[in-house]
Amino acid sequence: MELNENARIDTSQVDDRRGSGGGGGLGGIPIPIGGGRGGIVGIIVAVLVALVGGGFGLNAAFDGDGSGQGDNTSLEQQCSADDALKQLDCRNTLYVNSIQAYWRTALPETFGEQYQPSKTVFFSQGVNTACGQADSGVGPFYCPADDLVYIDLTFYNLLADQLGAKGEFAQPYVLAHEYGHHVQDLLGTEAQMRRQQQRDPANANALSVKLELQADCYAGAWARNATGTADEQGQKIFKSISEQDIQQAIDTAEKIGDDAIQQRSGRPVNPDEFTHGTSEQRRQWFTKGYETGDPKQCDTFGGGA
């Protein structure tokens, strides 16, 4: 993967709530990660709650009004410097720019709906959202109540060091998956799925899996078209994306399958508890999105997912 150093990084698409001097350094995630079953369970709980998922469960778990305001001053300065692409937060901002540039065109062309931009909130340790109060342990998530994507960038440490997804392209895959949930929100897919869950609670988990796999497929469609995305001045955002990059995304998808996570926790694999899909399913649907490059091919609800 090679980013274009001449592409303008649009920090207005990010709300930086990390406080003064956020800087984007990688630190620890406040969940237990030591040896033994307690540490592993801490990881598994964090992953199962919202790892590369919707984060919608926050509504039931927390109370909150979503108030909060970031200060992008430091981020703007950092991302206008000559070495901006060396900074984790600037690269992730540019990934967000690419993903939204793609959907700005793809959503009306594919589904006949205008794309409504969403900001990504960078936070540190904890954040207040319209879906409730959350800490870093829930992983990245999308909140449909305020139409925002949330991520503590230190999450990538857990992804690489604890789950073994070390590739750089794991990062835009994670963000593209979350923006897939935003697209589902805009199209009414998420709301329709929630109503189905209420009518058919016995299949609530199976419906959740379909939603997550569709977001994986949407991420794949973006990846296929990412080299065609550009900034507001028409500068390409990506110079190239290699097959190795795509394999890194697939590897990440496989490592966060429900069955892989249950095995990592030392528990028997129980399909009744799946909420995001198996490693094979996640690989399959990301690959389908990537190979077709067509979001219309991501109908997991009608496609037997």
Order of alpha helices (4+ residues) and beta strands (2+ residues): beta-beta-alpha-alpha-alpha-alpha-beta-beta-beta-beta-beta-alpha-alpha-alpha-beta-alpha-alpha-alpha
